């Protein structure tokens, strides 16, 4: 039996956690000096409630400790796994993978680590396809190879209403300015948030995002994500635009949780997508 482990930055929805029995190790989200384990002490609703009324809490994130990974590996081994595939947030943006690497020395079973080179639901896409490969009988090495190549194949598109927060994170491309008359449609490419279009209202923004998704291939797996209630109109319009698209083979929903929301803020909605096998 091969066990699967990832970190909470993957934003893996309960549907996929349960389908593939994935162990999720939480990142730490610090809000106004208080540390929370993502998804355990603080979920998406609790996180975004801290921004209500125009509040601007000081938010930061940090990788899980090696001890948390060691505990996760022990739990997975205790459920009968004799090998573990551990798939994580890119090492260029987080120390998460290094913490996992330290913990492998204490694991009761061998652990194969994967640096996805991506973040957020892009990591979940790597987990998703690796799990599918394991279901077809792949070895740990074969499933790891699937996950390692998936990061480069995953696309994303989104809107944010907290451009200042995205800019403060240092990833917003120079020249993307806040314009109250237009909604910028964005994509994270090579670690930089870049504009891929703009719209004048929610419906047009959804069409721009849906067009960006459907141009990516003839058979796609898509995940549509939402931060909070403020983003619900974008989310619903995007789902409606994609629901009948012949290119969409499977679509799941996910929440934009605290470790991602710390960099994008309330009002974020969008999609990750990749060619399906």
C-alpha positions, 0 to 999 in steps of 0.5 A, spaced: 500 500 500 502 506 498 500 512 502 499 519 500 501 526 503 501 533 501 500 540 505 494 544 506 497 549 501 494 545 496 487 547 498 485 539 497 477 539 497 474 534 502 472 530 496 479 529 493 481 528 500 476 522 502 477 519 495 484 518 495 485 517 503 490 523 503 493 525 509 494 533 509 499 537 513 497 544 515 501 550 514 501 555 520 498 562 518 499 567 523 494 573 524 496 579 528 501 575 532 497 568 533 499 562 530 493 557 527 494 550 524 490 551 517 484 547 516 485 545 524 485 551 528 483 556 522 478 554 516 477 559 510 470 562 513 474 563 520 480 567 516 476 571 512 471 573 517 477 577 520 477 582 514 470 584 515 468 591 517 474 593 513 479 590 518 486 589 515 489 584 520 497 582 519 497 576 516 503 571 514 504 564 513 510 559 515 511 551 513 509 546 517 515 543 522 518 537 521 515 534 527 508 535 524 510 531 518 513 526 522 507 525 525 503 525 519 508 519 516 507 515 522 499 516 521 499 513 514 504 508 516 499 506 521 494 505 516 498 500 513 502 504 508 509 500 506 511 506 502 509 514 502 508 519 496 509 526 499 507 531 494 508 539 496 508 546 495 514 548 490 521 549 494 522 556 491 516 559 495 516 555 501 521 551 506 515 546 506 519 541 502 525 541 506 521 540 513 518 534 510 525 532 507 528 532 515 522 528 517 523 522 512 529 520 517 524 519 522 518 515 518 517 508 519 516 507 512 520 509 506 518 516 503 518 519 496 518 527 496 516 531 490 517 538 489 511 540 484 514 547 483 507 550 484 502 552 489 495 552 491 491 548 487 496 547 482 499 542 488 492 539 488 492 537 481 499 534 482 496 530 488 490 528 483 494 525 478 499 521 482 493 518 485 490 516 479 496 513 477 497 509 483 489 507 482 492 504 475 497 500 479 503 505 478 509 504 482 511 510 487 517 512 482 512 512 476 506 516 480 512 521 483 514 522 475 507 524 474 506 529 479 513 532 478 511 533 470 504 535 472 506 542 475 508 545 469 502 543 465 497 546 470 494 553 468 490 558 472 486 564 472 482 568 477 480 575 479 482 578 486 479 584 489 484 586 494 490 588 489 494 591 494 495 585 498 497 581 492 502 587 491 504 587 498 506 579 497 511 582 491 508 577 486 503 582 482 507 584 476 508 592 475 503 595 471 497 592 474 494 598 477 487 598 481 482 601 476 475 602 479 472 601 472 475 595 470 476 588 473 483 585 472 483 578 470 489 575 472 494 568 472 500 566 476 505 564 471 512 563 473 511 566 480 508 572 478 501 575 477 500 577 470 494 580 467 491 576 461 484 580 460 479 585 463 472 586 464 467 591 466 462 586 470 462 580 473 458 576 467 464 579 463 469 577 468 466 570 468 466 569 460 474 572 460 476 566 465 472 561 462 475 562 455 482 562 458 480 555 461 477 552 455 482 554 450 487 550 454 485 543 451 480 539 448 479 535 455 480 538 461 480 537 469 478 543 472 477 546 479 473 552 481 475 556 487 472 561 492 475 565 497 468 568 501 461 570 500 464 577 496 467 572 491 460 568 490 458 572 484 464 571 480 464 563 482 457 562 480 458 565 474 464 562 472 461 555 474 455 557 469 460 558 464 464 552 464 458 547 466 456 546 459 463 547 456 465 540 452 472 541 453 471 540 461 471 533 463 470 533 470 469 539 475 470 540 482 470 545 487 475 548 492 475 553 497 481 558 497 484 557 504 488 561 509 495 560 506 493 562 499 488 568 502 494 571 506 496 573 499 490 574 495 485 576 500 477 576 500 473 576 494 478 572 490 475 567 485 478 563 479 480 556 476 486 551 476 485 546 470 490 541 466 489 536 460 486 530 462 488 523 460 
